């Protein structure tokens, strides 16, 4: 494919770990490997995809790139899962004759495909990052312009967009961004120039590259053949998870995209306060509001409350979801004047005493700022409870 713009992508060596991974995977398949997603393949593909997000660094919760970065990590880890599923299946179906030769060729082919996949991830992540930055400067530069390529051999599809100027929030940019064709290296820039007409010739995004990733949170969509042709394999991949980059916990590749940033932020606070905690952000079942966490083998959900009454409704909701653990998080939506009123919180907790007594709720974690406390039945009637709650305040 020809380039659209002179910019080049960061160089990445996809073979650094590949040979050792290939050897291990081939050996496992020859020995009768039974699972449908080989974990070494998943880690290889996921790590390579995540390298394409290096431009974001490691943004902290609440910063402008944090939510988008977490959505992109989840999106590409999910893609890596489906790719691993496809490759593992191909290897398991190879005939015994010339298996070593054929299997290494399959692995090399799919490893080579990552160059195009990685380039798309980088291009679309960069466009999404730029889009956020442009929006923040919209008071100075309210429009965006698709700028002229300096490529010696530009592709016709994007040439029709050169010079197009539209408002930053114009629907035109929902489907027209640099990176919406494979190996595209086009660019755009903010401007205060007058807007132009929308080009009459429509540019159709490449399969799996549709939608503005800054809005959708997806770099590669479910239209990618790895996913669209896989069929219903949820039951076969629902245990696949990846490690968080800043906290000692894992994230299921089928976690809830829209809540991933909040769930990661909450999880980091919990594991930082309880180093021995074993925590996973669970898979999200689309047909139900299912609990988002597993903590020390118990099902848990976070209730990001707006006021003190939310403590009561949080317990009720957690019980309906079958949770044994409820997380009361004051960070996201709490609107009441701070510092926290320890007496009001204690009263609300004591109203839920029967939940602890009958065993439906075994633990309650409360989070405020970077602090967390753990409330159990044993603490309910002690003087320590008030002091513990009060200690959440700075």
N, C-alpha and C positions, 0 to 999 in steps of 0.2 A: 504494500500500500504506500502511496506517496504521502509526503508530509504536507501539512497545511501551514506550518509556521516554522521559523528558523529555530525556535526554542528546542532544546534537547531534554530528554528525560534523564534522571539520575541513573547512573550505571549500577546494575545489580548483578551479582554472580549467582545464578540459580544452581550452580553445581557444587558449591562449597560443601554442603552436607549431603548432597544427593547420592553420591556413590555409596556411602555407608547405609543410608536409608534403603536404597535399592537392594543392596545385598541382604539386609534384614528382612525386607518385605518378601523378596523372592524365596528366601529360605523358609519363611513362615507359610507361604502359600503351598510350597512343595510338601510341607509337613502336614497339610490338611487344615489350614487356617479356616475357622468357621465364621467369624464375624464378617459383617458386610462393609465395615469401614475400618481400614487399618489405621491405628492411631499414629503411626510414624508418618504415613502419608499425609494425614490431616495436619499434623504439626508442621511438616515441611511446607505444605501449601499455605497454611494459615500464616506462618511466620513471614513467608515471602510477600504475601498480600499486605500484611501489616507494615512491612517496611515501606510500602508506598504511601503510608500516612505520616511519615517522619516529619513532614512540613508542619504538623500541628504541635510537635514536641509532646510534652505531657501536661496539658492544660489542667488546672485545678477546677474542682466543682464550683460553679457559679461564673467562671470565666466565659468569654464569648465563644470559644471553640469547644468547650468541654462536651456539651450535649452532642454536637455533630460528630466529634471524634469517636465518642462511645457508640453512636449509631453506626458509624462506618466500620468500626472494629467488629461489631456484631454482624453486620451485613457481609463483610468479607470472610469472617470465620464460618458463616453459614454456607457461603459459596465454596469454601475449602472443604466443607463436609460433603457436599453433593459431588464435588469433583473426586474426592477420595472414594466415595461410594461407587462412582462410575469406574474408576481405575481398578479398585479392588475387585469389582465384578468381572471386568474384562480379564484380569489375571487369573481369577479362579476358573474361568471358562476356557482358558487356553489348553490345547491338547498337550499330552505329555511329550510328544516328539518335538524336539528342538525348543523345549519350554524355556530354558535359560536364555537362549538367543532371542526368542520372540518376546519374552517378558521384559527383558532389558530394553528392547526397542519400544515397547509400549510405554514404559516408564520415561524413557528419554523423550518420546514424542510429547507426552503430556507435560513434562517438565519444560519443554521448549515452548509450548502454548502459553506458559506463564508470562513470557515476554510481552505478548499482546495484552493479556489480562492485566498484568502489572502496569503497563503503559496507560491503559484505560483508567485504572484506579488512581494513578498519579494525576492524570489530566483532569478527571472529574473532581477529585478531592481539591485540586488547586482551584478549579473554577468555583467550587462551593465556598472555599475560603475567601476568594476574591469577592464573591457575591456578598458575603457577610460584611467584609470591609467596605465595599462600595456603599452598602445601605447605611452604614454608620456615617458616611461623609455625604449623604444625599442632600444635605442643606447647601453644600457648596457645589456639588456635581450631581444634579438630579437625574441625569440620563446616562446611558451606557452605549458605547459604540463598538461594533464588531470591526476590528482594525485589519488593514490590508496585510496579507501575508507577504513575506519576502522569500518564500520557497520558490525554487526554480521550476517546480512542477506541481502547482497546487491542484487540488481536486475540485472539480466543477461544482459539486454539491454545496461547498461552503463559499465559493467565490461569489455566489449570488447574495450572500449576507454581508459582504464587505461594505463598510460605509453605512450600514443600517444603524440608526440612532433611535432608541426608544427609552421612555422613562424606566427607571430602575425596577419599579413594581409593575411594569406592563406585563400582561399575560403572555406576550411574545416570548419572554425569557423562560417561560415554563418548559418549553420544549426546544429552545434554541440556545445552546451553550457550547463553548469550546469543550471538546471531549465527547460529544454525542455521536461521533463516528469512530470506529476502531482505529487506533494509532493517530488520531487527530492531535495536532499540536497548535491549533488556532489559539487566538487570544482575544480579549476584550479589554476595555478600559473605561473608567468614568469620565464624563465630560459635561460641560455646560452648554454645548452646542445645541442648536434647535433640533427637534425630533424630525425624522424622515418617515416616509410611508413604509409600511410593512412590505417586504418583497412579495411579488405576486407568485413566484415559484416557491412552493413549500419544500422544506428540507425535512425528510423523514429520518428520525434518529435510527441508528443501527439497532438491531435486536438486542435487548437487555440494557441499552444505554438511553432509554427514554426517561423524561422527567428531570426537573432541575434538582440535583442531589442536595442542594442547600435547603430545599423545601421538603423533599421526600425522605431524606436520610438514607437513601440507597444509592450506592455507586454502581452496582450491578443488580438488575432487577430479576424477578422470578421468570422472566422470559428467556433467560439464558438456558441453552439446551441442557446443561448439567442439571438444572432444576426442572424445567418444563417437561423434559422427556423422562424424568426419573419415576413418575407416578407417585402414588401415596406411600412414602417410605418413612413417615413420621415415627412409627413404632420402632423402626430400625436405627434411627439416628438420634432419638430423643435423650440418649445418655451422653452424647458428645458435648464436651465443655472445654473452655480454654481458661487460662489463668489471667487474672487481672494484672496489670502492669505495675500497680502501686500498692495493692493490698493482697494479703495471703488468703485468697478465695478464688472460686471458679465461677464461670458464667456459662450457662447452657447456650448452645448455638441457636436454640429456638426460644430464647428469652423474649420478653415483650419489648419490641423496638421503641414504642412511644414512652415507655417508662424506664428504659435501660439506664439513662443518665442518673435519674433520681435513685434508682436501685443500687447503682454502683457507688454513688456518693454515700448513701446510708450504710452500705456494706463496709466501705473503707473505715468509717467511724467505728463500727462495731468491732471489726477485727483489730483495729489499733488499740481499742480499749480492752479487748479480751484476746490476747495473743494465742490462747489455746483453742479458740473457737474454730470449729469446722463449718464453713459456710459455703453454700452454693446458691447462686441466682438461678431459679428453676426455669424449666421450659414453660412457655405460655400456651395454654389451650385456648384457641380462638373462640370456642363456643361457650366459654365460661370465664367468670372473673376468678381465676384460680390464684392461690397464694403464690407469692413471688420468691420465697426463700425456703431453704432447708438449713436449719441451724442445729448442729449436733444431733443429726438424725431426726429432728422434729420439724414439722411444717410450721412456717411462720409467714406473716405478712406485715408490711409497714403501713401504718395509718398516719398520713401527713395532715395533721389536724389544723383547723382554722381557729379554734377556741377551746376552752376547757371542757365544754360539752362534748367535744370530739373524742375525749377519752372514753366516755361511756359508749358512744356509737362505735368507736373503734373496737372495743371489746365485743360488742354484739356482732359486728360484722365479721370479726375474726372467728368467732364461734361458728357462725353460719358457714364459713369456708372450711371448717374442720381443722383450724389451726390450734396447735398446743402452745404456740408462742405468739404474742402480739408485740409489735414494735410501735411505740408512740413517738413520732418524729415531729418536733417543734420547729424544725429548720425551714421547711418549704413554704408553708402557708399561714403560719401562726400570726394572727393579726392583733392579739391582745397586747396591751402595753407591757413591756418587759422592764425589769427582770420577771422571771416566772414567779407566780404566787404559790409557794410550797403548800400552804394550807388548802387552797382550792384543789390542787393536784392530789394531795393526800386524801381529801374528802371524796373525790371522784374514784380514786383507786379503792378506797374502803367500800364504796357502794358496789364494787364488783367482787367483793370477798367470796361470794358463793361460787363464782367462776373458778377460783383457786381451790375452794373446799371440795367441789365435786370433781375436780381434776380436769375440767374442760380446758382451762388455761393453766399451764404450769409455770410459765415465766412471762414477765413483761419487761422489755427493755425500753428505756426512755432515752431520747437523744436530743441534745440542745447544744448548738455550736459543735465543737469537736469532742464533747463529753458524752458519756453514756453511763447509765446506772441500770442495775438488774434488780427487779422486785419479784420476790417469791412469797408464797403463803407464810413462810416462817417470819417474814419481816413485817407483816401487816399490822400486828398489834404491838410493835416495839417502838421505842423512842427514836431508834436509828432511822426509821422510815422517813420522818420529817427532815432529819439532817441530810440524809442521802438525796432527797429531792432538792432541798435547798442548795446542795453542792453542785447542782447542774448549772447554776448561775455563774457568770464569770467572777 
